[in-house]
Amino acid sequence: MSGHSKFANIKHKKEKNDAAKGKIFTMLGREIQVAVRAGGADPASNGKLRDIIAKCKSNNMPNDTIDRSIKKAAGNEDGVEYETIRYEGYGPSGVAVIVDVLTDNRNRAAANVRNAFTKGGGNMGTSGCVSFMFDEKGLIVLDREEVEMDEEEVMMIALEAGADDFVAEEDSFEITTDPDSLSAVREALEAEGIVMASAEVTMIPQTYSELKTDEELKKMNKLLALLDDEDDVQTVWHNWDE
């Protein structure tokens, strides 16, 4: 994974999104709503909700905002039903792109995502057209500066809790798990007081694609910017070697 540090990407995204915290919190609120309606409002018995709460905290969402979102979802105050949809396609020069949306309007989401692909010099494909080029993994990222334990100790805690791999990068530790083991590994680290920069199920590219011309770079950045501006879009994965 060297050369593709997830932590570097997280820092970039957080810096870029500092002015858009309201949008991030809205997106996380939708995830809370879906989790509560699927498994209840008690994090003790709803593992998915526990994972999302951890994600909220890693994005600096205040505890009272998290609590209000859970109560709102439990009471179904707004009456809106969201569904998760995955779109796949290609950016410039065949860069593989996966877009996850959480929306209350399937037609609007599809049209807006398709428009982003088109304006970004790519095209939306069929379900499964690029996802086979990624591995779905749980990924936990630790900021080295925030970890007081020795590297060996952290690694053993993670591996004993069920992690598949532990990679030490220059500024971070990156722990990969099976998606179903993410919660157990995250909770084991939390129990030891280890702070996480992020803990989420992600799509890790098996190979990376390069863009070699200024025009390709311009189009790819436009595609990502248009997707980032869409309220329905939750997450975007790609195999562009930035």
CORWOQUI-V570728 format. One record per backbone hydrogen bond with DSSP energy under -1.0 kcal/mol. NH is the residue of the N-H (numbers start at 1). CO is the residue of the C=O. If there is no record, write none. Layout:
BEGIN
nh=NH co=CO
nh=NH co=CO
END
This chain:
BEGIN
nh=4 co=1
nh=9 co=5
nh=10 co=6
nh=11 co=7
nh=12 co=8
nh=13 co=9
nh=14 co=10
nh=15 co=11
nh=16 co=12
nh=17 co=13
nh=20 co=17
nh=24 co=20
nh=25 co=21
nh=26 co=22
nh=27 co=23
nh=28 co=24
nh=29 co=25
nh=30 co=26
nh=31 co=27
nh=32 co=28
nh=33 co=29
nh=34 co=30
nh=35 co=31
nh=36 co=32
nh=37 co=33
nh=38 co=34
nh=39 co=35
nh=40 co=36
nh=45 co=42
nh=50 co=46
nh=51 co=47
nh=52 co=48
nh=53 co=49
nh=54 co=50
nh=55 co=51
nh=56 co=52
nh=57 co=53
nh=58 co=54
nh=60 co=57
nh=61 co=56
nh=66 co=62
nh=67 co=63
nh=68 co=64
nh=69 co=65
nh=70 co=66
nh=71 co=67
nh=72 co=68
nh=73 co=69
nh=74 co=70
nh=75 co=71
nh=77 co=72
nh=83 co=103
nh=85 co=101
nh=87 co=99
nh=89 co=97
nh=90 co=123
nh=91 co=95
nh=94 co=91
nh=95 co=92
nh=97 co=89
nh=98 co=237
nh=99 co=87
nh=100 co=235
nh=101 co=85
nh=102 co=232
nh=103 co=83
nh=109 co=105
nh=110 co=106
nh=111 co=107
nh=112 co=108
nh=113 co=109
nh=114 co=110
nh=115 co=111
nh=116 co=112
nh=117 co=113
nh=118 co=114
nh=119 co=115
nh=120 co=116
nh=121 co=118
nh=122 co=117
nh=123 co=90
nh=125 co=88
nh=129 co=126
nh=133 co=130
nh=134 co=131
nh=135 co=204
nh=137 co=202
nh=138 co=177
nh=139 co=200
nh=140 co=175
nh=141 co=198
nh=142 co=173
nh=144 co=171
nh=146 co=143
nh=147 co=144
nh=154 co=150
nh=155 co=151
nh=156 co=152
nh=157 co=153
nh=158 co=154
nh=159 co=155
nh=160 co=156
nh=161 co=157
nh=162 co=159
nh=163 co=158
nh=164 co=176
nh=165 co=176
nh=167 co=174
nh=169 co=172
nh=173 co=142
nh=174 co=167
nh=175 co=140
nh=176 co=165
nh=177 co=138
nh=181 co=178
nh=185 co=181
nh=186 co=182
nh=187 co=183
nh=188 co=184
nh=189 co=185
nh=190 co=186
nh=191 co=187
nh=193 co=190
nh=194 co=189
nh=197 co=141
nh=198 co=141
nh=200 co=139
nh=202 co=137
nh=204 co=135
nh=206 co=133
nh=209 co=239
nh=217 co=213
nh=218 co=214
nh=219 co=215
nh=220 co=216
nh=221 co=217
nh=222 co=218
nh=223 co=219
nh=224 co=220
nh=225 co=221
nh=226 co=222
nh=227 co=223
nh=228 co=224
nh=229 co=225
nh=234 co=100
nh=235 co=100
nh=237 co=98
nh=239 co=96
nh=241 co=209
nh=242 co=240
END
